[in-house]
Amino acid sequence: MTATDKSRLTRLLTFLLALGVLAATTLHSAALQAAPDAAAAFPSRPVRIVVPVAAGGSADKLTRTLADRLSALWGQSVVVENVAGASGTIGAGRVAKAAPDGYTLLQQGEGITLNGILFRDLPYDTHKSFTPIIKAVVNPQILVVHPGTGIGSLGEYVARARAQPESISLGLPGNGGIAHVAHEILSQETGAKVNYIPYPGGGPATLDVLAGHTNATLITLAAVTDYVRAGKLRALAVTTSYRSPALPAVPTVAEAGGPAGFSVESWQGYFAPAGTPPAIVAKINRDIGAVLQSPEVRAQLEAQGFKVAGGTPQALAESLQAEQPRYAKAIKTAGLTLR
């Protein structure tokens, strides 16, 4: 090969390399442009939110409230699908396998952490299968009894459960959920032993205590606020360190004579399948946050007993990391076994 040929070959290779760099840059720029464009166009078809408990509970009520407003905001149907069973893992597993495009979302709370601790085998990875979107609300759990039990205070409840172990039937909105963990901590510290009866969600658990089929339930406050106000259920205590403005007369566990410093706060939030584009996650976060902060929705949720939270996807991710060791320790101390 002559020097002239080598020179020509070098110029050709340089030209091809430059062309390749230009093409890659163009494609990258197009991809960056496409992401915001896709988010701006989202949603262009109906969105499904999976609620992994039975209809009628507080999580279901929250999601249906948001779904109505999001549907109006987006101009698309937002369908709530209740997929109950296995402490919420069936519904969560369904979302984990869905396309990561923002059109299938998961409503979930601290159960996403608890299930990762309590279950030996899950059809998904608690830490890797979901993308956090937003923590929507926080709320207390509340211990309520049927008025026919004759129990009028937390002290009377504990005394009966200690004197007659398992004579009180307590409906749980999910086996191994936050209510179960909270009551196990209470039992550990007071010696109160009850007969746990698990349900697939807060709705069925509430209906059975209203009907007198069970004596009590420990449940998200928002699920039973109206029944307590109407005198159909008697509230004994809330599990947080503060009283709820929705039921200000109901004492905390500590105020009612329970363990000093007792505090368990639950929450509800929303997740997408892992791999959902950040621009779409950010749009859903902004829109849910806007709905939550609207005066009408905020007032409605606070009247039910929720406290509006909000925040970024990163804030929710950090919250999950922070609560994992706390619940793992509580579960071990309470003696709950892996399933």
Phi, psi and omega in degrees: 000130182283166178299325179295317179297318179298320180296316178298318180297318179298317180296323180294315180296320178298318179297315180296321179296317179296321179296319179295318178298318180298317180296317180297319179296319179296316180295319179297317179296321179295321180295318178297322179289324183293326183299307177297324180297318180295320179294321180295327181275351183282136354265150178252004176205173184302145178251140180247130174247117179273122174255114190277030175222170181293158179294150174106342180277180184295321179297319179295316180296317179300310184294323178292325175297313180292321182299319180298316182287321179294322178301317179292322181290319185271342184071023179223152177294138173242108188263129176265124181242116177275120179235085185273161174126146175054045177056034176089357185284336179292312178295318179297321179296325179295319180290323180301330182268355183285162178297135182278067184235004179089356183268355173229118183240162180238129168270129182202155177235217181297346177300333180295328176279315182299317181295327177294335178272320190275329184266135176290316183231128177236152179281015179201168177260116184307322186270341188241346188271352185227151174252117178298142177248303183197142168272115188277310185215159168237156182196156176281159161271153182225136178267118180234151178231159172288135181305333181291349179288337184079002179276124185247354182206166177296323178300318179293323179298311180296318181299316180293318181293334176277319182286326181230078184307134178065016175281343177261124177267121184246114177284129180251130175281064181117129178283125181083009178279185184297325178295319178298312180298315181298317181289326177296322177296317177299316180297319181299322186269345182242344183082010180281122180245123180238169178265107181283135176232105183282145177234163180282006180172174182291328180302302180299322179298319180291317181300321182288325177286326175298322181279353181084009178286332173235163183273328189204169170209148171249119195208163175302132186305321183298338182285338187232008183307311183296323181290324177292316180299325181277356180080010180280338174228148179254122181272132181258322182188156171255153188272353181275171178278358180230154176282156179270132176300337180289330178222071189294342181279348182276122182285164171283166178303316180296317179295330183275007178099007178278190182303134178296137178079005180298129180202121173224118180244128179259169182209166175226138179213189184226144184225157173239162175300148177303141180095356177297132183307133181306325181294324178287319176301316181296321179294315179297319178301313181297317185288319176295319178299319179295319179295316181299325184273355177295136186308318183294312182292317180302313180297319180297314182291319180292327177294331179281343180115000176279154168244119182295134182252279183086199180108179185272164173302322180296322179297320178293318178300318180292325178296319178299317180295323183288323185276342184302308180295328179296314181288326177299318178294317180297319180294318179295316180296320182285346178083018177289138183262156175292150180241000000 
